[in-house]
Every structure is written in structure tokens, then in C-alpha cells.
Amino acid sequence: MHFPRQMRSPFTYVTIVPVLAFFLANPVWSKTVVPSASTQLTALADRYIDKFLELNPLDASELTNEERYEDKFVNELSAKHRANVVKLNTDTLKALDRIDLTKLNAADRITRDLLDYQLRTNLEEMQYDFYRTPINQFYSMPVTLVQLASTEGAQKFQTVANYEHFLKRLNGFPEWVDSAIANMREGISKGVVQPKILMVRTMAQLKTQMVSDPTLSGFYVPAKKFPTSFSEAVRAKLSADYRNMVEKKLTPSITKLHNFILVEYLPKCRDTAGLASTPNGATKYAFLVRQNTSTKLTPEQIHAIGLNEVARIRLEMEKVKTEVGYTGDLNAFFKSLESNPKLTPFKTEADVINAFKDIQQRVEPTLDKMFAHKPHSPLEIRPEPEITRATAAAHYATGTRDGLRPGVFYAPVRDATTYNSTRMTSLFLHEALPGHHFQLSLNLESDLSRFRRYSYFNSFGEGWALYTESLGKDLGVYNDPYQYLGRLAAEMHRAIRLVVDTGMHAKGWTREQAISYSLENEGGSESGAQQEVERYMAIPGQALGYKIGELKIQELRQRAEKQLGAKFDIRAFHDAILNDGNLPLAVLEEKINRWLAAQ
């Protein structure tokens, strides 16, 4: 699972200022040269990404190492910000529509289609009131800022200026809290509220930062990790500044938000699980399905796909069960895996992390057989930070183009003694190599424009990562039936999401129905199923991108194998999938069709 900052809400938007006025005002262009369609598009895309980063500085910190953004905080919940988003997207789309697409080459056509898709999707999103539910246990600004304060994320803490910049950024948090409370009050008046259980989980997260001693706050961590080059005087001043920030602004703001949720918001929260039970919820969910899959599939169609995939994968699991000699039914087989001591050999968190590093050592030498190009960016494997360990799933955090910040595979280990090893190989393939780290790093290191390098579509990114799990047999790393079963279990997990997500948000399923369906078809603990189902409740539609994207990539590969026959080259196919960056599935399919024609 990968969540770049611009995807840390399922409700993304992208913004830009049109640049045609530049061409008209510039005497060189207006008097002597008419810019080509390609030149106009390039300028438009460049301005697009600049304005996107300017309006979304937290995204900028995740995507770049540019210090000009690291002290900025934009209140994305304000009415002014929403108005700016609408105007900028509208103006940009008008400018884009004036560019003659018939005069664009194939590469520019992809850029044009990508920008057009982004802008139209953004404008549709802004018609809805997602801002009225600005916080849940899976995405929240307090957690995002605490993660930045950990000194292990995108925020830099190498110089005095870095430390001061983060303090300046944190100054924007109290205003965000005020906006969040105002928006949630508006949501209460309109009947647009979060499920009650999600806000119970959220309050528990906020509680961790309601400290009487400021040095115990997650926001104070930078003051505990000064570079050795800092003088005692500098350390003393910054320590005092961070204590003051925590004591005077951050803890009071978090306490204010927590108490508002507890006293005013929680009693008005709903007991239902899905969006369809809220005003205009069915329409909003249909949009989120399109946004997160980059397709025109309806919730009903996806639900049916999910049911078919669950049935298919169960048959494959039955084959593995027979291979290992288990005679009970499939659900009993799942249960037996939990108590098999050979599959739970760990004693400490470090044991689990080291096991993932061992998998990395086995995978890396095998990649040449399927990939002509590999990223240069370093990869690190780390345990999940404490604040999110109880609720987080394994995930990947993007590095930077220059390699100064590595890509990181975060592995939550809540209890090492019960951590099951069956899914570890497929999980590494998904989050690290050749999954998220591979695709995202190659994208960042490419010669594509900044706009193209920084674009991210859930169905492509997660679809690619899930597709790479299927490569384990070809790579020779599913070296026993239990590791292959782990791969099938991971695929089953994503197939179940198609059923459960649409079930809750479009068909009126309860949280309990969703948990029961999950346990029946993949086993595992009830607490684990609860956590996953609550994730789908918090971010409707996001979990659909994995399986829908994987199925599209598999379909394109099968088409290429059939059409090219003996000429099919898996390395060339993977290059064709990855070398134009992250794309909506429709744009990807058009591109692969052109690639096949050129072969």
C-alpha cells in the first residue's frame, strides 16, 4: 500500500494557473513566434505542478527535497482554499482545451490526456462535501504532522533552519483544527457525519498527544534528536521553542479537537457503515469508485467481479491445501496456519524486520530476468512508528529523486510472536521490489516532466504492486507452498475488498456483515478483520484500486503475449508499462495498444 501525500485523503485534487496569458503578453511570442502545441502543453504542465506544490506544501515535502516548501502549511479545509481549487482547475481546463491536440506527438498526447483526466476529476470532486468529514482513524492532519516530526519522514531536520521551518509549519495547525471543527459542525447540520466507531478510534490517536509534559509529545521528538553539530546554545533555544510550541499551541489544539469529538460530534455520529446511508452518499460513492479505479465501472459491476475472483482464488487455495496434505476444509486450513509454530518463528520486532531483509537479499538477484531497468534509489525496511502501529497496514513511503531520502517499506509489528511468515514474501514484492519502490523510484528518476513524475493514480500504483506479487513464481522466490499460499491469501484479501467495500457503501452491508464475509473467505483474527473493514469505512473506494488495476495489467499482458507470440519479451512489456509513469488505466490501455501496434 502506498499513500503519497496527495493521496492521504481519498479525495484528491490538483491545481494550476493557466499560462496562455504569458504567451500573449510576452513580446517574443506575440510578435515573432507562435508557440507550438507541444510548447504550450509543456509550459502548462510545468506551471501546473508548481502551483500544485505551492497549494499543497505537505505534498511538496513528500515529493521533493526543496526547502522552499518545508516551512509552509496550507489549510486545505478553508472555504478560500476550496474556491481557489475550483477556479484554478476551471481556468486550466479552458487553457488545455485551446491546445490543438492533433498537433501533439505520442508522448505529449499522454501528457495532455493525463492532465485532462486530472482536471475533470478534480472539478467533479469539488462538487461534493468531503470537507465536512475531515478526519478519521486512517487519515488525519494531527497524525500526518506527528509522522513528519518523527525525523524519519519527509521533513528534514539537519540544520537549524530545518528545525525553525518545521516550527513555522506547525503554526498553521491551530487554524486547521478550527476549520475541522467548523466543517464537522456543518456536517452535523446536514446529516453528513462519520461512523461512530471510526471516531472512537480517532480519539484514541489524539489522546496520545494530549500530554501534560511537552517533552513526551510526538511533536517534541526533533528536540531529542539534534545533530551532533548543534552547539549547546542552539540546542537550548530550539528545545525551549519546541516545548513552547507543544505547550502553548499543539497540545491545546489537539485537546480542543478531541473534546469537540467526544462531547459534540460523537453523539451525532452514525451507526451505519456505508456512504449510501448519508445524504447524496450513493452519488459520492460512485464518484469515488471512478476516481480510485480510473475506470467507468459501477459499484455493482465491481461487486460482481469481486465475487467471481473470490471463488476463483478459493479453488487455487484448495490445490495448495491438497499439496501440503491437509484434509480438513479450507477455513480449518486457514485456522491451522495461525497455530503452526513453523510459520510464527519470531520473538521480537527486530526478528521480523531482519526476515524482510533476508527476503530482499533473495529477491534482488532475480530481478534481471524480468526487468531491463532498475532504480538507483536506496530502499530501507523499518518498523511502523508507534503512533500508528495499532491501526496501520504495511505501506511504502516514497523517497526523493536525488536519493538523499530513501524509499521506506514500513512493516507494522504489533506482536512479533504471532506474526505469520506466510505472507511476507508477497508483501515484500508488493511494497518494495519490484512493487512500489520499483515503480515509484523509476518514475522519480526518469526524464519525464515534473508533472508526470509526481502524478499518482491509485489503480495504477496499487494495481502494479499487486501484479508484481504474481511474479514470485517466475522470480523463483515462492520456494515452498506456504509462501505461494501467502501470495494467494494476499490476492484473496484484495478480491474481498471489491465485495466488502461495495457491499458496505452501495448495498447497505453492516460493519458486522463485512467482517463476517472477510473471516469466512480468508480466515485470520477478528481484530484484524475489524481493522481492515474500518479502513474501508474510512476511505470509501480506495481499496478497489488494487484488484481492478492488477486485472487490467494482467489483461494487457495476456493481450501482448497472444498478439506477439514468440516475439513477446517480458522485460520489454514491463518497460512499456512503467516508462511513462503512473497513468489512469484508460490512458495506460491506449498506450499499450499503440506499443503493440509498433511491435
C-alpha positions, -999 to +999 in steps of 0.1 A: +000+000+000+013+033-010+000+067+001+018+097-013+008+129+005-016+139-023-034+106-017-035+108+020-070+117+015-091+096-009-104+130-021-075+144-041-074+175-063-048+191-085-045+228-093-028+251-118-029+286-131-033+289-169-003+302-188-018+314-221-017+349-208+021+346-206+023+338-243+000+367-252+019+392-230+054+381-240+065+403-270+087+375-283+058+351-286+032+376-296+052+394-323+076+369-338+068+333-328+036+314-323+044+287-297+038+251-308+011+230-293+039+210-276+055+241-261+021+253-248+014+220-232+048+218-216+045+252-201+010+245-189+021+212-172+051+229-156+030+256-141+005+230-131+029+211-109+044+243-095+010+256-084+001+222-071+031+221-048+025+257-038-010+250-027-001+216-012+032+221+006+029+189+026+027+170-007+058+190-018+077+178+013+069+142+003+077+146-033+108+169-033+138+180-013+131+217-020+135+237+012+112+265-001+082+244+009+093+229+042+080+258+064+047+261+046+013+250+058-019+255+038-053+250+055-069+227+029-102+228+048-108+265+044-136+278+021-110+301+005-088+272-004-117+253-020-126+283-040-090+286-053-090+249-063-122+253-083-110+285-101-076+271-109-089+238-122-115+256-143-091+281-158-066+254-165-091+232-183-101+261-205-064+267-214-059+230-221-089+228-243-074+255-265-043+235-273-047+217-307-043+180-297-040+170-333-005+186-334+008+167-304+032+138-306+025+105-288+044+115-256+026+148-255-007+132-261-002+111-230+006+143-210-025+160-224-048+131-217-033+128-182-038+165-174-073+165-189-083+135-168-069+151-136-086+184-140-120+169-149-118+145-120-108+173-096-136+195-107-161+168-102-147+160-068-152+197-057-189+194-062-191+171-032-189+180+005-160+157+015-146+186+036-173+180+061-157+148+073-121+159+075-107+133+100-108+096+107-085+070+121-068+064+088-061+099+076-058+129+098-036+161+099-025+155+135-011+121+127+005+134+095+023+161+114+034+138+141+048+115+115+067+144+100+080+153+135+094+117+139+126+129+120+123+097+099+099+111+073+098+138+047+105+167+070+142+175+071+160+180+105+196+186+095+202+223+100+190+250+124+169+264+095+152+230+091+142+230+128+129+266+125+110+258+093+091+230+110+081+252+138+068+278+113+048+250+096+033+239+129+019+274+134-007+266+108-022+236+128-045+255+152-063+271+123-067+237+107-083+224+139-107+254+140-117+247+104-121+210+110-144+216+139-164+242+119-167+218+090-178+189+112-204+211+128-217+219+093-217+182+086-238+176+117-264+201+105-265+184+071-265+148+084-230+142+069-210+126+097-186+097+102-194+063+115-192+063+153-166+035+156-142+054+135-142+085+157-137+063+188-105+051+171-096+086+161-099+099+197-076+072+209-049+085+185-054+121+196-052+111+232-016+100+227-007+136+221-026+152+250+004+153+273+010+173+304+047+171+299+056+187+265+087+166+262+065+135+259+047+148+228+054+133+194+060+169+182+089+173+206+109+144+191+131+166+169+144+183+201+155+148+213+175+141+181+196+171+175+225+167+150+259+165+168+270+197+151+245+218+171+260+239+199+246+238+234+232+273+230+214+263+198+201+232+214+188+251+244+170+276+223+154+251+200+144+229+229+126+258+245+110+268+212+096+232+207+084+230+243+066+263+239+051+252+206+038+220+221+026+235+254+010+267+240-004+257+206-003+220+197-015+202+228-043+228+234-054+224+198-054+186+199-072+187+232-098+210+217-104+187+188-106+156+209-131+172+233-152+185+205-154+150+190-162+135+224-188+159+236-204+173+204-196+151+174-196+115+187-233+117+198-243+127+163-222+101+145-239+073+126-241+036+133-242+027+096-210+016+078-215+029+043-217+062+024-251+053+008-267+059+042-258+096+041-272+124+020-261+121-016-239+092-005-246+069-034-236+095-059-205+104-039-195+067-037-200+062-074-176+091-080-150+077-055-152+043-073-144+060-106-117+081-090-100+053-073-102+028-102-098+053-130-125+034-148-162+038-156-171+006-136-201+009-114-202-004-078-225-032-089-201-043-116-171-043-092-191-062-066-197-090-092-160-090-103-151-094-066-175-124-061-160-141-091-124-135-080-131-148-045-145-180-060-115-185-084-089-179-057-105-203-033-101-230-059-064-222-061-061-223-024-078-258-023-049-270-046-023-258-021-042-273+008-041-307-010-005-303-019+006-299+018-016-328+028-042-310+049-075-330+049-099-305+066-119-278+049-104-245+037-114-224+067-100-250+091-068-249+070-066-211+074-070-216+112-043-242+113-018-218+098-022-195+129-011-222+153+017-237+132+049-228+151+070-231+119+051-202+105+054-180+136+091-182+144+097-146+156+103-133+191+110-096+186+101-068+162+138-069+150+134-106+141+106-097+117+124-067+101+155-089+097+134-116+080+122-090+055+158-080+048+166-117+041+138-117+016+153-086+000+186-105-004+169-133-022+147-112-045+173-086-057+195-111-077+164-124-096+151-092-110+173-090-141+153-118-157+122-097-158+133-061-158+157-043-181+158-012-159+161-010-121+160+020-098+191+035-082+173+049-052+180+031-019+154+011-001+151+008+037+129-015+058+116-001+090+091-009+117+060+012+118+062+043+142+045+038+175+017+063+170+002+044+140+013+009+148-020-002+163-040+009+132-016+009+102-012-017+075+022-023+058+029+006+035+056+023+014+068+059+017+084+074-014+120+086-014+133+116-034+147+119-069+182+126-057+183+096-035+190+116-003+159+103+012+154+066+006+122+048-001+109+031+030+089-001+034+072+002+068+061-030+085+038-028+115+046-055+140+021-055+168+030-088+183+061-105+169+053-138+185+021-141+164+035-125+132+028-151+105+055-156+079+033-169+050+026-135+035+060-120+040+074-127+005+044-115-014+042-084+009+078-076+002+073-079-036+043-056-033+057-028-011+093-030-021+108-049-050+096-049-077+064-032-064+060+003-051+097+011-046+105-001-081+077+017-099+078+050-079+116+052-079+119+046-116+093+072-121+111+098-100+145+090-116+131+093-152+134+121-177+096+127-175+084+162-167+078+170-130+041+169-137+044+133-150+068+122-123+046+135-095+012+122-108-002+092-090-033+071-097-044+046-071-054+019-096-021+020-114+002+022-084-016-004-063-025-024-094+012-026-103+022-036-068-004-064-067+006-076-102+042-079-090+031-104-063+022-127-092+058-126-104+071-145-074+069-179-091+088-166-122+114-150-099+118-183-080+111-168-046+079-187-037+101-216-027+076-235-007+038-240-009+032-219+022+048-188+006+027-193-025-003-197-003+006-164+012+005-149-023-029-163-029-040-151+005-029-116-004-047-117-037-078-130-019-076-101+005-078-077-024-106-096-040-126-095-008-122-057-008-141-055-040-170-073-024-169-057+011-162-021+000-191-021-024-212-041-001-210-015+027-211+017+006-235+007-021-255-023-009-262-014+028-240-040+044-233-035+081-198-035+096-205-068+111-216-083+077-184-071+062-162-086+090-181-119+088-176-122+050-139-114+054-134-141+081-153-167+061-131-162+030-096-155+043-096-165+079-074-146+103-083-128+135-115-110+142-095-079+153-075-080+120-108-082+100-122-053+121-093-031+114-094-037+077-132-032+074-129+000+094-103+012+069-128+007+041-153+026+061-129+055+065-117+057+029-145+045+006-134+032-027-096+034-021-093-004-016-108-011-050-078+001-070-056-028-062-075-056-078-090-036-106-056-023-115-040-058-113-067-073-135-061-046-162-023-052-162-028-089-164-053-084-193-028-062-211+000-088-206-022-116-219-031-095-249+006-088-256+015-125-253-012-135-277-005-108-302+033-110-302+037-148-297+074-158-298+083-121-300+069-114-266+096-101-242+085-097-206+113-072-199+101-050-228+065-054-217+074-042-181+093-013-196+062-004-216+040-004-185+064+017-164+083+040-187+056+067-190+049+070-153+017+065-133-013+066-156-051+062-154-060+028-166-077+040-198-047+060-207-024+030-200-045+008-222-044+032-251-007+035-247-001-003-246-023-007-277-001+018-296+030+000-283+017-034-296+009-019-330+045-006-331+059-040-325 
